[in-house]
């Protein structure tokens, strides 16, 4: 009995380490992207290509069976989720380039609040005062963060950040509808569809003509293999073992780490009002999400 408990504790600790490592990797995406001399959609194209190839290799080596087509409706939802993921990443990386990693990250993390507001319609969850309070906190936070931006130079960047949040919400909602496809199979299919989506966009826009410098090669490989491939593997191999509330609480380490990395490594500074806005955005989103998870449990 004690041996079983010890093994269970070790497995839980390993899962926590994997999950936290994946969140830190995801939080550094914008930093690595700043060293790549490609457009936002070209970065996402190379990232999804390398990441999907890596996960496909892991899937084959682990000798898992491809059961995507057993439930066609779930496969359709997961395909929609993959398209939304590709669009969301393109919007997000364009926002990184225009308004910086910190502000773009905060705009992106309005996505969970959009899901929270839509959940009564989509998942028959009850709308509560707590959810509305969290939503209002995020709205006030966005006003604090964006109120001091230069409207002329950053308005499009902010729009891209909001579009990234909207498509993020579509991605998560569609993924929830594909309940029978989980784990590495889920992330691999999403990345493959994202890659195809971005590839079609690039083909229609410019054709497959990339002007890659030698300085960008290493950051691209890190972003594709480490941050996307290994990051997704660590993420999806750990969340199934951890408690739901722990996943929700620790999940906000990703935006917090992104803000920290952008301040330390890129020298991006937030004003006092913007810091208050950041706390309202992340706090409001976390408050509403944790309350929802508690009710579900």
Secondary structure, DSSP 4 states (H G I P E B T S, - for coil): -HHHHHHHHHHHHHHHHHHHHHHHHHHTHHHHHTT--S-HHHHHHHHHHHHHHHHHHHHHHTT----GGGSHHHHHHHHHHHHHHHHHHHHHHHHHHHH-HHHHHHHHTTHHHHHHHHHHHHS-PPP-HHHHHHHHHHHHHHHHHHTTS-HHHHHHHHHHHHHHHHHHHHHHHHHHH-TT--HHHHHHHHHHHHHHHHHHHHHHHT-S-----HHHHHHHHIIIIIIIIIHHHHHHTTTTTS-HHHHHHHHTHHHHHHHHHHHHHS-----HHHHHHHHHHHHHHHHHHHHHHHHH-
